[in-house]
Amino acid sequence: MNQLIMALATGLYVGKIGWAPGTWGSLAALLPWLLIKDLPLSTYLMVLCVLFVVGFFVCGSAEKILDRPDAGCIVIDEVLGMFITLTLAPPHPGAWLLGFALFRIFDIFKPFPVCWFDQKIHGGIGIMMDDVVAGLYALLCLQLLWWGLINPIFLR
């Protein structure tokens, strides 16, 4: 059971890449996202909810297995954060890369309340929630930038 928990928590071991595991986990999230991006919105949102619940349990268990709080190798939260960021993403690879960059910015710099969840809420819920909020920030910025600036100016 521990092997399954760690496989899920580390994004099928992508989180075990030594340098910048969160970035690798976010990048790896693009592959499964390509498989679900065209689902009906209600189904897509259900996938996000299921991933959140699974992530909550897996992250809490992985912390205990590793005996470290919010270990860097745990990247299922980045996968969810990317899926949130790319919700209703424009059908353009440039938008997807912009979403990736925005999510990484919010996940790394942790503006309020991302930092609050990261510092004050512990266990599986804390691990997941800071990336949920970072994903929501990135989603909002992606939509505003793409439809308000990039698309009207560069993609007419």
SULGIVEN-V785359 format. One record per pair of residues at least 24 apart in sequence whose C-alpha atoms are under 7 Angstrom apart, sorted by the first residue. I is the first residue (numbers start at 1). J is the second residue. Records with the same first field share a line. If there is no record, write none. Layout:
I->J / J
//
This chain:
5->58 / 62
6->62
8->76
9->58 / 59 / 62 / 74 / 75 / 76
10->73 / 74 / 75 / 76
11->75 / 76
15->73 / 74 / 75
16->73
21->72 / 73
22->72 / 75 / 78
23->104
25->75 / 78 / 79
26->78 / 79 / 82
29->79 / 82
33->83
48->80
51->80
52->80
55->128
56->124 / 125 / 128
57->124
59->124 / 127
60->123 / 124
70->127
77->127 / 128 / 131
78->131
80->132
81->131 / 132 / 134 / 135
82->135
84->135 / 136 / 139
85->135 / 136 / 138 / 139
86->139
95->146
98->142
99->138 / 142
102->138
103->134 / 135 / 138
106->134 / 138
107->131 / 134
//
